[in-house]
Amino acid sequence: MESFGTRLHRAITERGPLCVGIDPHPGLLAQWGLPDDVQGLDRFSRTVVEALGDRVAVVKPQSAFFERFGSRGVAILESTIRQLRDAGSLVLLDVKRGDIGSTVSAYAAAYLDPSSPVYVDAVTASPYLGVGSLAPMFELAAEHGGGVFVLALTSNPEGAAVQRAVTADGRTVAQTVIDEISQLNRGASPLGSFGLVVGATIGDTGHDLSGVGGPLLAPGLGAQGAGAADLRTVFGSSLASVLPSYSREVLSAGPDVAALRAAADRVLVDCRAVLPAR
């Protein structure tokens, strides 16, 4: 199987550098005129797939908004994943999992083993039990052509207390995460399969992202406050590796399918104006 990095590079080349989230939170369901129940969740998700599944490079369902409805919500998540894959989008499941030993191995099997009903192309993961604790995820991803995006420098203000804390060797916690992921991508071409999550709202990071070799997921664009032009400040010379991620900025255009497509096209134009051609 091709590596995730290779498939992502091709998807971005063919469809453009854009990730769109599926975040069916109660306020957005209400804005769409949908009930805050499994029927509303299903209608919302199907509409997003219809609008964007065959034109956006990466779609990122937020697992929590499905899990809150229990088994019926998870069944809709499984269906949404299948529909997106059938439409040709890469699926990045936003779960931010992290643990140790057999538990993190189970998380890896849940999302990165092709035999799983919630098998996806890539997941988000939390490194705060140590990047090494995520090894089962990295290993299974490498075996089956999957990807892992690890939290590094996030947009929430609380994150800085941990991420910018200085370790014994003088590096910040975030820089140690960046450096370890860089090692995993060494020698990968055209793009590594292990990425980082770096918020688009944080300004100049003060960190060295130049050697990562994998994708840099940039959430926080649009309704969360950052614009495409802010990517220059955050990522500097690493712009070529950035995967911009929008959610509410696009989703708030629904439920009209044409309006959702127009919103996605608009933000893609903004991103292409900033990012190097790929």
C-alpha positions in Angstrom: 0.0 0.0 0.0 1.2 3.5 -0.7 2.2 5.6 2.3 -0.2 8.2 3.7 2.3 10.9 2.8 2.3 9.9 -0.8 -1.5 9.8 -1.0 -1.9 13.1 0.8 0.6 14.7 -1.5 -1.3 13.5 -4.5 -4.7 14.5 -3.1 -3.4 18.1 -2.4 -1.9 18.3 -5.9 -5.2 17.1 -7.5 -7.8 18.8 -5.2 -5.9 21.6 -3.5 -4.5 22.2 0.0 -7.6 22.1 2.1 -9.0 20.1 5.0 -12.6 20.6 6.0 -13.9 19.5 9.4 -17.2 17.8 10.1 -18.1 19.3 13.5 -21.9 18.8 14.0 -22.2 20.6 17.3 -25.6 21.6 18.6 -25.4 25.2 17.6 -24.5 24.3 14.0 -27.3 21.7 13.8 -29.7 24.4 15.0 -28.4 26.9 12.4 -29.1 24.3 9.7 -32.6 23.8 11.0 -31.8 20.3 12.1 -32.7 18.6 15.4 -30.0 17.9 17.9 -30.4 14.1 17.6 -29.2 11.2 15.5 -31.5 12.1 12.6 -30.1 15.6 12.6 -26.5 14.2 12.8 -27.1 11.8 9.9 -28.7 14.5 7.7 -25.9 17.0 8.5 -23.1 14.4 7.8 -24.7 13.2 4.5 -25.0 16.7 3.3 -21.4 17.6 4.0 -20.3 14.4 2.2 -22.5 15.2 -0.8 -21.2 18.7 -1.0 -17.5 18.1 -0.4 -16.6 14.5 -0.5 -15.7 14.4 -4.2 -13.8 17.8 -4.2 -11.9 18.4 -0.9 -8.5 16.7 -0.4 -9.1 15.8 3.3 -12.2 15.7 5.4 -11.8 15.7 9.2 -14.8 14.4 11.3 -14.6 15.3 14.9 -15.3 12.0 16.7 -16.7 13.6 19.9 -19.7 15.1 18.1 -20.7 11.6 17.0 -19.8 9.8 20.2 -22.1 12.0 22.2 -25.1 10.1 20.7 -23.7 6.7 21.8 -23.8 3.7 19.6 -26.1 5.2 17.1 -23.8 8.2 16.7 -20.8 5.9 16.2 -22.8 4.0 13.5 -23.3 7.3 11.7 -19.6 8.0 12.0 -18.8 4.7 10.5 -21.2 5.4 7.6 -19.8 8.9 7.1 -16.2 7.5 6.9 -17.3 4.9 4.3 -19.1 7.6 2.2 -16.1 9.9 2.3 -13.7 7.2 1.2 -16.1 6.2 -1.6 -16.2 9.8 -2.7 -12.4 9.9 -2.9 -11.5 12.1 0.1 -8.9 11.2 2.6 -10.4 10.8 6.1 -8.6 12.3 9.0 -10.4 11.4 12.2 -10.0 14.0 14.9 -9.8 11.8 18.1 -6.7 13.1 19.8 -6.0 9.8 21.5 -3.0 9.0 23.6 -2.2 6.3 26.2 0.3 3.6 26.9 0.9 -0.1 26.3 -2.0 -2.3 25.3 -4.5 0.6 25.4 -2.7 2.7 22.8 -2.3 -0.4 20.8 -6.1 -0.8 20.9 -6.6 2.8 19.8 -4.2 2.1 16.9 -6.2 -1.0 15.9 -9.5 0.9 16.1 -8.5 3.5 13.6 -5.5 2.3 11.6 -6.2 -1.4 11.0 -8.1 -1.9 7.7 -10.3 -4.5 9.4 -11.9 -2.0 11.8 -15.3 -0.4 11.0 -13.8 3.0 11.9 -10.7 2.5 9.8 -9.5 5.9 8.5 -6.5 7.3 6.5 -5.1 9.2 9.5 -5.8 10.2 13.1 -4.9 13.0 15.5 -3.0 12.0 18.6 -1.9 13.5 21.9 1.8 13.0 22.9 1.7 14.1 26.5 2.4 10.6 27.9 5.6 10.9 25.8 5.9 10.7 22.0 7.3 7.2 22.4 4.1 6.0 24.0 2.4 6.5 20.6 4.8 3.9 18.9 2.0 1.4 18.3 0.1 4.0 16.4 3.2 4.9 14.3 3.9 1.2 13.6 0.4 0.3 12.5 0.1 3.4 10.4 3.4 2.6 8.7 2.3 -1.0 8.1 -1.1 -0.1 6.6 -0.3 3.2 4.8 -1.9 5.4 7.5 -0.9 8.7 9.1 -0.8 10.2 12.5 -1.0 14.0 13.3 0.5 14.7 16.7 -0.4 17.8 18.8 2.6 20.2 18.9 1.5 23.9 19.3 -2.2 24.3 19.6 -4.5 27.3 19.4 -6.0 27.1 22.9 -4.4 29.4 25.4 -4.2 26.7 28.0 -1.9 24.6 25.8 1.1 26.9 26.2 1.6 26.0 29.9 2.6 22.5 28.8 3.8 22.9 25.2 6.1 25.8 25.9 7.5 24.5 29.1 11.3 24.1 28.9 12.8 20.6 29.4 16.2 19.7 30.9 18.0 20.0 27.6 16.7 23.6 27.0 14.2 22.7 24.3 10.5 23.3 24.9 8.1 20.3 25.2 6.7 21.3 21.7 10.2 21.3 20.2 10.9 17.8 21.5 7.6 16.6 19.9 8.6 18.3 16.6 12.0 16.8 16.7 10.8 13.3 17.4 8.2 13.4 14.6 10.9 14.7 12.3 13.0 11.6 13.0 10.0 9.4 12.0 9.8 11.1 8.6 13.5 11.0 7.8 14.0 9.9 4.2 10.3 9.9 3.2 9.4 11.3 -0.2 7.5 13.2 -1.4 6.0 13.7 2.1 6.2 11.9 5.4 3.2 10.2 6.9 3.6 11.6 10.4 2.4 15.2 10.9 2.0 17.8 13.5 -0.9 20.0 14.6 0.1 23.6 14.8 -2.7 26.2 15.3 -3.0 29.0 12.8 -3.9 31.5 15.5 -0.7 31.4 17.5 1.5 33.8 15.5 5.3 33.4 15.3 5.9 30.0 16.9 9.5 30.6 17.9 10.0 26.9 17.1 11.9 25.1 14.3 9.5 23.3 11.9 11.9 23.2 9.0 13.0 19.5 9.4 9.6 17.9 10.0 9.3 16.3 6.6 5.6 15.6 7.1 2.3 17.6 6.9 1.6 20.5 9.2 -2.2 20.6 10.0 -3.3 24.1 10.7 -6.6 24.4 12.4 -8.0 27.7 13.7 -8.7 29.3 10.3 -11.9 31.2 9.7 -14.4 31.4 12.5 -11.7 30.8 15.1 -9.9 33.9 14.1 -7.0 33.2 11.7 -7.0 34.0 8.0 -5.0 32.3 5.3 -2.5 35.2 5.3 -1.6 34.4 9.0 -0.1 31.1 7.8 3.0 33.0 6.6 3.7 34.3 10.1 3.1 30.9 11.8 4.9 28.7 9.3 7.5 30.9 7.6 9.8 28.7 5.4 7.7 25.6 6.1 4.6 26.8 4.2 5.0 24.1 1.6 4.0 21.5 4.1 0.9 23.2 5.5 -2.5 21.6 5.3 -5.0 24.4 6.2 -8.1 23.2 8.1 -11.5 25.0 8.2 -14.7 24.0 9.9 -17.3 26.6 10.8 -16.2 29.0 8.1 -17.3 26.4 5.5 -20.0 24.6 7.4 -21.9 27.7 8.3 -22.8 28.1 4.6 -25.0 25.0 4.8 -27.3 23.3 4.5 -27.4 24.3 0.8 -25.0 22.0 -1.1 -24.0 24.7 -3.6 -23.3 27.2 -0.9 -21.1 24.7 1.0 -19.2 24.1 -2.2 -18.8 27.8 -2.8 -17.5 28.4 0.7 -15.0 25.6 0.3 -13.9 27.0 -3.1 -13.5 30.5 -1.6 -11.2 29.5 1.3 -9.2 27.3 -1.1 -8.6 30.3 -3.3 -7.4 32.2 -0.2 -5.0 29.3 0.8 -3.6 28.9 -2.7 -2.8 32.6 -2.8 -0.5 32.1 0.3 0.9 28.6 -0.1 3.5 27.5 -2.7 2.2 25.6 -5.7 2.3 21.8 -5.3 
